Structures are given as structure tokens and as C-alpha cells.
Amino acid sequence: MARTPNSHQPKVVELLQPGSFVKVRNQPSDLPPFQLLRCRGGRCWVQQQAWGPLVQWEVEHHKLTSVA
């Protein structure tokens, strides 16, 4: 049985801080970044500032990247 390279190396998970701005994988360039509300158990809740505080979107953590 052949091993694939890096098959046993741990995945690096980007640390995302609440209040920071993030983009979703394959996000259209004309859509502004999302504000990160919280993350728990591999899931994160984000929102657009224009949506208001009661509208949130749940996204898998690995689909998000921080906006530098």
C-alpha cells in the first residue's frame, strides 16, 4: 500500500478572530467581506454589516479566509 506525501501531516487551521473580516471561498469580487461573529466546532457565523444584527450565515470554517 503506497502512502501519499503529507498524508499524516496535520492540517493548519487559520485562526479567525471574532470581529475580523473574512471572505468565503469563491466569493464574488463585488461582494464585500463578511464580518466574523463567532466560530465553534468547525462552523462559523458571519454577516454583512448591511444585513442588520438578526441575519447571520453559518459557514464551514475551512471555507473562510481572513482579509488582510
Secondary structure as GFF3:
##gff-version 3
##sequence-region A 1 68
A	DSSP	beta_strand	21	24	.	.	.	ID=ss1
A	DSSP	beta_strand	34	40	.	.	.	ID=ss2
A	DSSP	beta_strand	43	47	.	.	.	ID=ss3
A	DSSP	three_ten_helix	49	51	.	.	.	ID=ss4
A	DSSP	beta_strand	57	60	.	.	.	ID=ss5
A	DSSP	three_ten_helix	61	63	.	.	.	ID=ss6
A	DSSP	beta_strand	64	66	.	.	.	ID=ss7
###
